[in-house]
Amino acid sequence: PTVSPYPTAVVQPPPAVPGYSQQYPDQFIYYYFYNINQGNYEITWTLLTDSFKYANNSSGQGGFLGYANFWDSVQRVDIFGVTITSQSGNYAVVSVNMRYNYKNGSVISNLQTYNLIYNAGLGSWMFNSFTPITTSAPPPPITQTPEQFINSYFGSINAGNYSLTWSLLTDRFKAK
C-alpha cells in the first residue's frame, strides 16, 4: 500500500437543519427566523424585497450592516405560531405570534402581520412589508436567582407550558 504524504481531511456532515420549506408561507417564517437565530444574515437579507429593504434598512439606516447589527442585538426570536390569513397566487399575508429576546435582557412579545411575495426565481417567499398588530413595551430585565428560575421552569413543565420551557433552553442544549 502507498501512504500519502498529505493528511486526508475528515469531512463532518453539517448540523441538522429543521425541514422548513421556503415554498409555504407559514414554513417560510420558521425558515427565516431559524436562519436569523443562527446568524445567517447573508441568507436572510436575500429574502427581503427591495421595497422592504428600502422601508426598513435603507442606506440611510445602515443597509445590510444596520440590518446585521440589529439582529446581532437579538439573542433569539421565538415563534409561537404562524397563521396564514390570506393567500392568493404569489401574495400571502401571515400573522406571527413571536417574542424577541434581546441580549440586554429585554423581551418583547408581539403579533405581527407580514405581507409576503413569492419569488419563483428563488423558489421562496420574501418579506414585502409588515405591520405590528400589538407590541408590548419592553419590560425591565428579569432578575431571578437560579433557584427561582428552576422553580419557575419546572412549574411551567408541570402546568404543561412546553413551548415556554422549550424556548428557555439554549440551542446547544436542544441539539444534545
Backbone as ProteinMPNN parsed JSONL, in Angstrom:
{"seq_chain_A": "PTVSPYPTAVVQPPPAVPGYSQQYPDQFIYYYFYNINQGNYEITWTLLTDSFKYANNSSGQGGFLGYANFWDSVQRVDIFGVTITSQSGNYAVVSVNMRYNYKNGSVISNLQTYNLIYNAGLGSWMFNSFTPITTSAPPPPITQTPEQFINSYFGSINAGNYSLTWSLLTDRFKAK", "coords_chain_A": {"N_chain_A": [[0.831, -1.199, 0.0], [0.372, 2.273, -0.66], [1.359, 5.166, 1.035], [0.028, 8.265, 1.531], [1.628, 11.452, 1.559], [0.153, 13.563, 2.367], [-2.23, 14.58, 4.7], [-5.52, 13.271, 4.975], [-8.483, 15.057, 4.877], [-11.086, 14.96, 7.236], [-14.383, 15.026, 6.619], [-17.016, 16.521, 8.144], [-20.506, 16.005, 8.536], [-22.979, 18.569, 7.906], [-24.607, 20.368, 10.608], [-27.808, 19.236, 11.792], [-30.596, 20.601, 10.152], [-33.698, 22.123, 10.618], [-36.529, 20.917, 8.787], [-37.822, 23.05, 7.234], [-39.785, 24.424, 4.687], [-39.305, 26.756, 2.103], [-41.29, 27.229, 0.377], [-43.847, 27.366, 1.343], [-45.917, 29.702, 2.906], [-46.23, 29.84, 5.795], [-44.25, 28.052, 6.743], [-42.044, 29.283, 5.674], [-41.692, 31.496, 7.344], [-40.781, 30.269, 9.713], [-38.415, 29.176, 8.654], [-36.998, 31.512, 7.93], [-36.634, 32.858, 10.464], [-35.314, 30.857, 11.859], [-32.882, 30.909, 10.513], [-32.13, 33.543, 11.124], [-31.75, 33.254, 13.899], [-29.538, 31.627, 13.788], [-27.654, 33.347, 12.863], [-27.315, 33.714, 10.151], [-27.223, 35.982, 8.27], [-26.621, 36.787, 5.673], [-28.075, 35.064, 4.124], [-30.736, 35.576, 5.015], [-31.03, 38.266, 4.373], [-31.315, 38.208, 1.615], [-33.901, 37.428, 1.399], [-35.589, 39.502, 1.59], [-37.626, 41.866, -0.008], [-36.765, 44.478, -2.366], [-38.29, 46.763, -1.824], [-38.97, 46.31, 0.847], [-36.443, 46.376, 2.032], [-35.765, 49.039, 1.455], [-37.699, 50.443, 2.934], [-37.166, 49.625, 5.549], [-34.439, 49.15, 5.956], [-32.796, 50.992, 4.619], [-30.053, 52.645, 2.866], [-29.546, 54.91, 4.358], [-30.281, 54.005, 6.819], [-28.36, 52.286, 7.415], [-28.278, 50.059, 5.778], [-27.321, 46.775, 4.775], [-25.411, 46.387, 6.825], [-26.545, 47.782, 9.009], [-28.828, 46.216, 9.308], [-27.686, 43.689, 9.985], [-26.393, 44.455, 12.361], [-28.609, 45.119, 13.956], [-29.863, 42.573, 14.211], [-27.808, 41.256, 15.506], [-28.098, 42.253, 18.039], [-30.083, 40.807, 19.106], [-30.771, 38.024, 21.0], [-32.288, 35.699, 20.491], [-35.118, 34.741, 18.465], [-38.304, 33.728, 19.196], [-40.805, 31.749, 17.83], [-44.164, 31.329, 18.201], [-46.393, 30.666, 16.832], [-47.817, 30.586, 13.548], [-50.079, 31.995, 11.363], [-51.729, 31.722, 8.34], [-53.328, 34.282, 6.959], [-54.375, 35.14, 4.573], [-54.089, 34.085, 1.172], [-53.199, 34.301, -2.139], [-52.353, 33.403, -5.256], [-49.225, 34.714, -5.928], [-49.074, 36.118, -3.571], [-49.209, 36.49, -0.061], [-50.499, 36.764, 3.244], [-49.456, 36.695, 6.511], [-49.889, 36.072, 9.991], [-47.925, 36.396, 12.817], [-47.132, 35.083, 15.88], [-44.877, 36.036, 18.131], [-41.694, 36.327, 19.886], [-39.148, 38.505, 20.799], [-36.011, 38.095, 22.115], [-33.742, 39.928, 23.604], [-30.206, 40.579, 23.781], [-29.569, 42.281, 25.842], [-31.277, 41.626, 27.828], [-33.897, 42.466, 27.61], [-37.241, 41.661, 26.67], [-39.521, 41.283, 24.119], [-42.74, 40.706, 23.222], [-44.921, 40.059, 20.541], [-47.538, 40.337, 18.07], [-47.343, 40.062, 14.748], [-48.112, 41.124, 11.457], [-47.189, 39.979, 8.361], [-46.625, 40.798, 5.009], [-46.172, 38.881, 2.256], [-44.373, 38.014, -0.714], [-44.187, 35.763, -3.379], [-41.288, 34.583, -4.874], [-40.597, 33.182, -7.737], [-38.22, 32.667, -9.091], [-36.338, 32.424, -7.037], [-37.561, 30.438, -5.686], [-38.871, 30.841, -3.319], [-40.638, 32.473, -0.649], [-40.792, 35.97, 0.09], [-40.183, 38.737, 2.283], [-42.289, 41.489, 2.073], [-43.588, 43.601, 3.336], [-44.463, 44.7, 6.68], [-46.652, 44.786, 9.531], [-46.896, 45.732, 12.763], [-49.15, 44.333, 15.012], [-49.824, 44.237, 17.747], [-47.815, 45.423, 20.307], [-45.863, 44.912, 23.059], [-44.509, 46.993, 25.559], [-41.024, 47.0, 26.259], [-40.308, 45.003, 28.995], [-38.807, 45.565, 32.233], [-35.516, 44.196, 32.708], [-35.541, 40.808, 33.72], [-34.842, 39.742, 36.886], [-33.783, 37.022, 38.404], [-33.068, 34.625, 40.86], [-30.964, 31.736, 40.502], [-32.282, 29.583, 41.748], [-34.958, 30.47, 41.833], [-35.474, 30.574, 39.099], [-35.256, 27.821, 38.355], [-37.351, 26.717, 39.888], [-39.521, 28.07, 38.723], [-39.26, 27.193, 36.086], [-39.703, 24.358, 36.243], [-42.226, 24.466, 37.319], [-43.62, 25.51, 35.148], [-43.348, 23.365, 33.38], [-44.823, 21.416, 34.775], [-47.289, 22.628, 34.543], [-47.784, 22.21, 31.933], [-46.843, 23.95, 30.002], [-45.152, 23.731, 27.578], [-44.094, 24.985, 25.301], [-43.097, 27.378, 26.282], [-41.139, 26.467, 28.135], [-39.439, 25.063, 26.411], [-38.488, 27.177, 24.866], [-36.796, 28.39, 26.622], [-34.5, 26.974, 26.684], [-31.095, 26.646, 25.635], [-29.77, 26.716, 22.273], [-27.705, 24.9, 21.985], [-28.162, 23.101, 24.093], [-30.623, 22.072, 23.247], [-29.827, 20.725, 20.943], [-28.407, 18.611, 21.935]], "CA_chain_A": [[0.0, 0.0, 0.0], [1.072, 3.543, -0.729], [0.914, 6.118, 2.052], [0.062, 9.634, 1.02], [2.284, 12.377, 2.486], [-0.809, 14.602, 2.74], [-3.33, 14.021, 5.502], [-6.854, 13.346, 4.385], [-9.415, 15.787, 5.74], [-12.315, 14.273, 7.6], [-15.478, 15.954, 6.394], [-18.139, 16.304, 9.045], [-21.768, 16.449, 7.944], [-23.471, 19.792, 8.527], [-25.568, 20.094, 11.679], [-29.182, 19.042, 11.321], [-31.373, 21.818, 9.955], [-35.117, 21.772, 10.543], [-37.011, 20.768, 7.424], [-38.784, 24.065, 6.847], [-39.792, 24.696, 3.26], [-39.495, 28.158, 1.756], [-42.367, 27.307, -0.599], [-45.11, 27.554, 2.043], [-45.756, 30.955, 3.661], [-46.042, 29.651, 7.23], [-42.949, 27.437, 6.968], [-41.04, 30.296, 5.329], [-41.444, 32.3, 8.552], [-39.886, 29.469, 10.569], [-37.126, 29.097, 7.959], [-36.332, 32.812, 8.04], [-36.195, 33.147, 11.826], [-34.291, 29.871, 12.199], [-31.623, 31.44, 9.989], [-31.801, 34.719, 11.954], [-31.202, 32.745, 15.166], [-28.223, 31.037, 13.507], [-26.752, 34.407, 12.413], [-27.123, 33.589, 8.703], [-27.816, 37.216, 7.757], [-26.457, 36.871, 4.222], [-29.222, 34.335, 3.57], [-32.0, 36.24, 5.324], [-31.064, 39.544, 3.641], [-31.804, 37.946, 0.253], [-35.319, 37.097, 1.487], [-36.309, 40.769, 1.73], [-37.77, 42.56, -1.293], [-36.117, 45.796, -2.386], [-39.142, 47.739, -1.14], [-38.833, 46.064, 2.285], [-35.126, 46.895, 2.42], [-35.807, 50.497, 1.397], [-38.532, 50.937, 4.026], [-36.688, 49.24, 6.882], [-32.985, 49.028, 6.025], [-32.211, 51.775, 3.53], [-28.651, 53.0, 3.104], [-29.551, 55.88, 5.46], [-30.475, 53.247, 8.056], [-27.233, 51.372, 7.56], [-28.298, 48.971, 4.798], [-27.066, 45.437, 5.296], [-24.691, 46.466, 8.1], [-27.54, 48.128, 10.028], [-29.655, 45.017, 9.461], [-26.906, 42.705, 10.744], [-26.181, 44.981, 13.715], [-29.852, 44.95, 14.71], [-30.067, 41.169, 14.571], [-26.783, 40.886, 16.481], [-28.544, 42.675, 19.368], [-31.131, 39.871, 19.499], [-30.251, 36.703, 21.365], [-33.051, 34.747, 19.68], [-36.524, 35.028, 18.212], [-39.139, 32.548, 19.382], [-42.051, 31.773, 17.077], [-45.146, 30.507, 18.904], [-47.425, 30.248, 15.895], [-47.954, 31.337, 12.299], [-51.377, 31.791, 10.737], [-51.885, 32.314, 7.014], [-54.626, 34.952, 6.988], [-54.852, 35.129, 3.193], [-53.098, 33.683, 0.18], [-53.739, 34.298, -3.484], [-51.261, 33.451, -6.218], [-47.892, 34.997, -5.391], [-49.177, 37.002, -2.408], [-49.73, 35.871, 1.156], [-50.439, 37.551, 4.472], [-49.345, 35.797, 7.663], [-49.789, 36.66, 11.326], [-46.907, 35.643, 13.546], [-47.043, 35.292, 17.325], [-43.433, 35.905, 18.299], [-41.042, 37.017, 21.001], [-37.748, 38.876, 20.612], [-35.219, 38.027, 23.336], [-32.554, 40.729, 23.324], [-29.016, 40.261, 24.569], [-29.527, 43.137, 27.03], [-32.242, 41.121, 28.793], [-35.262, 42.861, 27.264], [-38.044, 40.682, 25.953], [-40.682, 41.922, 23.505], [-43.655, 39.771, 22.564], [-45.896, 40.759, 19.72], [-48.192, 39.665, 16.971], [-47.047, 40.876, 13.571], [-48.619, 40.687, 10.16], [-46.22, 40.134, 7.284], [-47.066, 40.641, 3.633], [-45.141, 38.129, 1.561], [-44.462, 37.842, -2.162], [-43.448, 34.576, -3.786], [-40.329, 34.802, -5.947], [-40.423, 31.88, -8.385], [-36.806, 32.502, -9.423], [-35.664, 31.936, -5.83], [-38.3, 29.31, -5.11], [-39.055, 31.211, -1.919], [-41.374, 33.666, -0.284], [-39.942, 37.091, 0.515], [-40.886, 39.762, 3.046], [-42.552, 42.704, 1.311], [-43.88, 44.63, 4.342], [-45.009, 44.152, 7.92], [-47.417, 45.688, 10.385], [-47.063, 45.199, 14.12], [-50.536, 44.433, 15.466], [-49.711, 44.662, 19.14], [-46.443, 45.347, 20.792], [-45.761, 45.273, 24.468], [-43.296, 47.745, 25.882], [-40.064, 46.075, 26.851], [-40.328, 45.003, 30.451], [-37.462, 45.652, 32.796], [-34.868, 42.882, 32.724], [-35.971, 39.935, 34.81], [-33.735, 39.32, 37.74], [-34.165, 35.855, 39.179], [-31.983, 33.79, 41.342], [-31.022, 30.424, 39.835], [-33.303, 28.759, 42.401], [-36.258, 30.939, 41.365], [-35.614, 30.141, 37.706], [-35.507, 26.371, 38.334], [-38.715, 26.5, 40.381], [-40.435, 28.569, 37.703], [-39.137, 26.327, 34.917], [-40.4, 23.101, 36.465], [-43.641, 24.806, 37.484], [-44.178, 25.625, 33.802], [-43.459, 22.0, 32.851], [-45.962, 20.784, 35.444], [-48.503, 23.26, 34.03], [-47.936, 21.839, 30.525], [-46.451, 25.059, 29.123], [-43.92, 23.218, 26.989], [-43.492, 25.93, 24.353], [-42.303, 28.323, 27.073], [-39.939, 25.83, 28.687], [-38.541, 24.777, 25.282], [-37.86, 28.43, 24.436], [-35.805, 28.796, 27.619], [-33.3, 26.154, 26.516], [-30.161, 27.133, 24.633], [-29.712, 25.899, 21.058], [-26.746, 23.825, 22.228], [-28.835, 22.119, 24.917], [-31.637, 21.417, 22.421], [-29.153, 19.833, 19.995], [-27.951, 17.402, 22.64]], "C_chain_A": [[0.866, 1.25, 0.0], [0.482, 4.488, 0.309], [1.08, 7.514, 1.491], [0.753, 10.546, 2.024], [1.337, 13.478, 2.961], [-1.938, 13.999, 3.56], [-4.654, 14.206, 4.774], [-7.777, 14.046, 5.369], [-10.636, 14.926, 6.013], [-13.43, 15.304, 7.476], [-16.633, 15.57, 7.299], [-19.42, 16.743, 8.351], [-22.232, 17.736, 8.629], [-24.45, 19.455, 9.645], [-26.98, 19.972, 11.099], [-29.908, 20.377, 11.253], [-32.834, 21.407, 9.896], [-35.593, 21.775, 9.096], [-38.078, 21.77, 7.038], [-38.659, 24.337, 5.357], [-40.072, 26.166, 3.006], [-40.681, 28.326, 0.808], [-43.74, 27.494, 0.03], [-44.965, 28.77, 2.953], [-45.505, 30.757, 5.15], [-44.677, 29.035, 7.539], [-41.804, 28.391, 6.624], [-40.688, 31.14, 6.553], [-40.504, 31.553, 9.487], [-38.48, 29.378, 9.966], [-36.332, 30.388, 8.157], [-35.794, 33.031, 9.453], [-35.247, 32.083, 12.366], [-32.927, 30.397, 11.744], [-31.201, 32.716, 10.706], [-31.135, 34.237, 13.236], [-29.825, 32.118, 14.984], [-27.209, 32.087, 13.056], [-26.456, 34.355, 10.921], [-27.731, 34.792, 7.978], [-27.652, 37.374, 6.249], [-27.613, 36.155, 3.529], [-30.499, 35.136, 3.783], [-32.135, 37.573, 4.604], [-31.636, 39.342, 2.242], [-33.296, 37.635, 0.234], [-36.185, 38.32, 1.756], [-36.425, 41.41, 0.355], [-37.047, 43.903, -1.209], [-36.964, 46.835, -1.672], [-39.083, 47.558, 0.375], [-37.505, 46.636, 2.792], [-35.142, 48.421, 2.45], [-36.584, 51.067, 2.585], [-37.914, 50.699, 5.397], [-35.178, 49.232, 7.043], [-32.323, 49.777, 4.883], [-30.756, 52.108, 3.85], [-28.546, 54.024, 4.227], [-29.738, 55.222, 6.82], [-29.374, 52.209, 8.254], [-27.216, 50.221, 6.585], [-28.072, 47.622, 5.449], [-26.368, 45.481, 6.656], [-25.639, 46.828, 9.241], [-28.444, 46.954, 10.347], [-28.936, 43.985, 10.337], [-26.668, 43.171, 12.174], [-27.437, 44.85, 14.564], [-29.996, 43.505, 15.16], [-28.998, 40.67, 15.531], [-27.159, 41.314, 17.899], [-29.604, 41.735, 19.931], [-30.484, 38.524, 19.818], [-30.947, 35.62, 20.555], [-34.474, 35.272, 19.5], [-37.27, 33.712, 18.36], [-40.428, 32.744, 18.604], [-43.015, 30.809, 17.773], [-46.283, 30.057, 18.0], [-47.459, 31.161, 14.688], [-49.306, 30.973, 11.704], [-51.379, 32.47, 9.376], [-53.276, 32.944, 6.996], [-55.217, 35.111, 5.596], [-53.705, 34.716, 2.278], [-53.787, 33.613, -1.17], [-52.572, 34.443, -4.454], [-49.926, 33.655, -5.531], [-47.905, 35.919, -4.182], [-49.75, 36.229, -1.229], [-49.583, 36.859, 2.303], [-50.431, 36.558, 5.62], [-49.292, 36.619, 8.947], [-48.869, 35.769, 12.139], [-46.925, 36.057, 15.015], [-45.594, 35.008, 17.692], [-42.921, 36.652, 19.526], [-39.583, 37.246, 20.64], [-37.08, 38.849, 21.989], [-33.897, 38.728, 23.044], [-31.411, 40.349, 24.247], [-28.916, 41.108, 25.827], [-30.543, 42.708, 28.086], [-33.679, 41.528, 28.507], [-35.941, 41.755, 26.477], [-39.265, 41.424, 25.416], [-41.482, 40.847, 22.795], [-44.621, 40.576, 21.725], [-46.503, 39.822, 18.694], [-47.993, 40.573, 15.771], [-47.684, 40.257, 12.347], [-47.55, 40.99, 9.128], [-46.917, 39.931, 5.948], [-45.908, 40.023, 2.869], [-45.432, 38.091, 0.064], [-43.625, 36.63, -2.518], [-42.57, 34.91, -4.984], [-40.02, 33.435, -6.561], [-38.964, 31.617, -8.744], [-35.998, 31.973, -8.249], [-36.314, 30.664, -5.291], [-38.603, 29.562, -3.656], [-39.995, 32.403, -1.796], [-40.367, 34.718, 0.145], [-40.803, 38.06, 1.319], [-41.051, 40.997, 2.169], [-42.878, 43.863, 2.245], [-44.371, 43.941, 5.6], [-45.74, 45.241, 8.685], [-47.484, 45.073, 11.77], [-48.514, 45.391, 14.552], [-50.562, 44.908, 16.908], [-48.258, 44.506, 19.545], [-46.458, 45.74, 22.254], [-44.467, 46.048, 24.673], [-42.308, 46.785, 26.517], [-40.117, 46.135, 28.369], [-38.919, 45.18, 30.985], [-36.831, 44.258, 32.796], [-35.293, 42.082, 33.951], [-34.747, 39.527, 35.608], [-34.258, 38.212, 38.64], [-32.919, 35.196, 39.714], [-32.056, 32.475, 40.571], [-32.112, 29.525, 40.435], [-34.707, 29.162, 41.942], [-36.505, 30.496, 39.922], [-35.969, 28.663, 37.624], [-36.925, 26.073, 38.801], [-39.752, 26.932, 39.345], [-40.447, 27.659, 36.482], [-39.926, 25.031, 35.123], [-41.873, 23.314, 36.776], [-44.318, 24.926, 36.131], [-44.305, 24.258, 33.139], [-44.677, 21.313, 33.462], [-47.285, 21.349, 34.96], [-48.729, 22.935, 32.551], [-47.568, 22.935, 29.548], [-45.107, 24.716, 28.475], [-43.279, 24.183, 25.992], [-42.647, 26.96, 25.1], [-41.02, 27.66, 27.554], [-38.947, 25.471, 27.579], [-37.797, 26.039, 24.872], [-36.78, 28.901, 25.413], [-34.507, 27.99, 27.535], [-32.39, 26.77, 25.456], [-30.187, 26.209, 23.411], [-28.781, 24.705, 21.26], [-27.393, 22.706, 23.045], [-29.871, 21.35, 24.104], [-31.0, 20.404, 21.476], [-28.711, 18.527, 20.653], [-29.138, 16.609, 23.098]], "O_chain_A": [[1.949, 1.277, 0.584], [-0.736, 4.598, 0.445], [2.159, 7.887, 1.03], [0.5, 10.436, 3.224], [1.681, 14.243, 3.862], [-2.538, 13.006, 3.149], [-4.859, 15.183, 4.053], [-7.849, 13.679, 6.542], [-11.148, 14.249, 5.122], [-13.414, 16.332, 8.152], [-17.159, 14.459, 7.235], [-19.422, 17.752, 7.646], [-21.917, 17.968, 9.796], [-25.056, 18.384, 9.64], [-27.289, 20.537, 10.049], [-29.841, 21.182, 12.182], [-33.182, 20.45, 9.203], [-35.106, 22.556, 8.279], [-39.142, 21.378, 6.558], [-37.553, 24.465, 4.832], [-40.964, 26.753, 3.618], [-41.041, 29.454, 0.47], [-44.708, 27.758, -0.683], [-43.99, 28.864, 3.699], [-44.652, 31.437, 5.721], [-44.016, 29.448, 8.492], [-40.726, 28.315, 7.214], [-39.521, 31.461, 6.773], [-39.542, 32.128, 9.996], [-37.482, 29.488, 10.678], [-35.152, 30.359, 8.506], [-34.619, 33.355, 9.621], [-34.446, 32.379, 13.252], [-31.947, 30.34, 12.487], [-30.004, 32.944, 10.876], [-30.081, 34.744, 13.621], [-29.031, 32.083, 15.924], [-26.032, 31.77, 12.882], [-25.447, 34.9, 10.474], [-28.646, 34.636, 7.169], [-28.472, 38.034, 5.611], [-28.075, 36.588, 2.473], [-31.262, 35.352, 2.841], [-33.247, 37.973, 4.258], [-32.358, 40.201, 1.736], [-33.898, 37.582, -0.838], [-37.359, 38.2, 2.105], [-35.437, 41.493, -0.375], [-36.756, 44.399, -0.12], [-36.425, 47.702, -0.985], [-39.139, 48.54, 1.115], [-37.45, 47.289, 3.834], [-34.592, 49.029, 3.368], [-36.169, 52.064, 3.176], [-38.121, 51.495, 6.313], [-34.684, 49.302, 8.168], [-31.399, 49.266, 4.251], [-30.288, 51.882, 4.966], [-27.569, 54.018, 4.975], [-29.399, 55.804, 7.851], [-29.451, 51.364, 9.146], [-26.245, 49.466, 6.55], [-28.572, 47.358, 6.543], [-26.698, 44.696, 7.545], [-25.552, 46.249, 10.324], [-28.789, 46.718, 11.505], [-29.502, 43.474, 11.303], [-26.732, 42.368, 13.104], [-27.36, 44.512, 15.745], [-30.223, 43.234, 16.339], [-29.254, 39.745, 16.301], [-26.601, 40.794, 18.865], [-29.983, 41.849, 21.097], [-29.747, 37.964, 19.006], [-30.298, 34.733, 19.999], [-34.958, 36.112, 20.258], [-36.921, 32.71, 17.735], [-41.07, 33.789, 18.71], [-42.722, 29.622, 17.916], [-47.05, 29.165, 18.362], [-47.17, 32.354, 14.785], [-49.638, 29.796, 11.558], [-51.066, 33.656, 9.268], [-54.283, 32.237, 7.015], [-56.436, 35.207, 5.452], [-52.532, 34.958, 2.561], [-54.817, 32.958, -1.328], [-51.89, 35.468, -4.475], [-49.535, 32.875, -4.663], [-46.862, 36.45, -3.801], [-50.662, 35.417, -1.386], [-48.666, 37.68, 2.326], [-51.293, 35.682, 5.699], [-48.727, 37.712, 8.982], [-49.013, 34.547, 12.15], [-46.755, 37.231, 15.345], [-45.132, 33.873, 17.578], [-43.613, 37.484, 20.113], [-38.872, 36.327, 20.232], [-37.542, 39.511, 22.919], [-33.043, 38.199, 22.332], [-31.626, 39.859, 25.356], [-28.254, 40.71, 26.785], [-30.661, 43.354, 29.127], [-34.598, 40.978, 29.113], [-35.305, 41.016, 25.725], [-39.961, 42.11, 26.164], [-40.987, 40.169, 21.896], [-45.085, 41.639, 22.136], [-46.053, 38.695, 18.485], [-48.427, 41.725, 15.779], [-47.782, 39.037, 12.219], [-47.066, 42.118, 9.031], [-47.704, 38.999, 5.783], [-44.805, 40.569, 2.837], [-46.586, 38.13, -0.363], [-42.504, 36.47, -2.036], [-43.044, 35.45, -5.984], [-39.281, 32.635, -5.987], [-38.515, 30.471, -8.708], [-35.082, 31.171, -8.432], [-35.698, 29.909, -4.538], [-38.599, 28.639, -2.842], [-40.125, 33.22, -2.708], [-39.237, 34.402, 0.515], [-42.002, 38.191, 1.071], [-40.083, 41.495, 1.593], [-42.484, 44.997, 1.974], [-44.66, 42.744, 5.592], [-45.489, 46.435, 8.517], [-48.067, 44.002, 11.942], [-49.046, 46.498, 14.466], [-51.25, 45.873, 17.24], [-47.58, 43.556, 19.153], [-47.002, 46.779, 22.629], [-43.457, 45.774, 24.026], [-42.701, 45.862, 27.231], [-39.983, 47.208, 28.957], [-37.946, 44.965, 30.263], [-37.54, 43.255, 32.877], [-35.39, 42.608, 35.06], [-33.757, 39.034, 35.067], [-35.077, 38.45, 39.528], [-31.859, 35.216, 39.089], [-33.112, 32.136, 40.039], [-32.783, 28.791, 39.709], [-35.549, 28.301, 41.69], [-37.614, 30.092, 39.572], [-36.89, 28.289, 36.897], [-37.627, 25.271, 38.186], [-40.743, 26.237, 39.123], [-41.503, 27.384, 35.911], [-40.727, 24.651, 34.269], [-42.69, 22.428, 36.521], [-45.46, 24.497, 35.969], [-45.267, 24.013, 32.411], [-45.472, 20.701, 32.748], [-48.297, 20.647, 34.959], [-49.743, 23.334, 31.977], [-47.942, 22.864, 28.377], [-44.077, 25.32, 28.777], [-42.056, 24.2, 25.849], [-41.597, 27.371, 24.608], [-39.935, 28.221, 27.402], [-37.737, 25.565, 27.786], [-36.606, 25.984, 24.562], [-35.942, 29.728, 25.055], [-33.536, 28.289, 28.23], [-32.873, 27.353, 24.486], [-30.585, 25.049, 23.517], [-29.051, 23.616, 20.753], [-27.212, 21.525, 22.751], [-29.997, 20.133, 24.242], [-31.57, 19.341, 21.233], [-28.649, 17.479, 20.009], [-28.975, 15.554, 23.712]]}, "name": "protein", "num_of_chains": 1, "seq": "PTVSPYPTAVVQPPPAVPGYSQQYPDQFIYYYFYNINQGNYEITWTLLTDSFKYANNSSGQGGFLGYANFWDSVQRVDIFGVTITSQSGNYAVVSVNMRYNYKNGSVISNLQTYNLIYNAGLGSWMFNSFTPITTSAPPPPITQTPEQFINSYFGSINAGNYSLTWSLLTDRFKAK"}
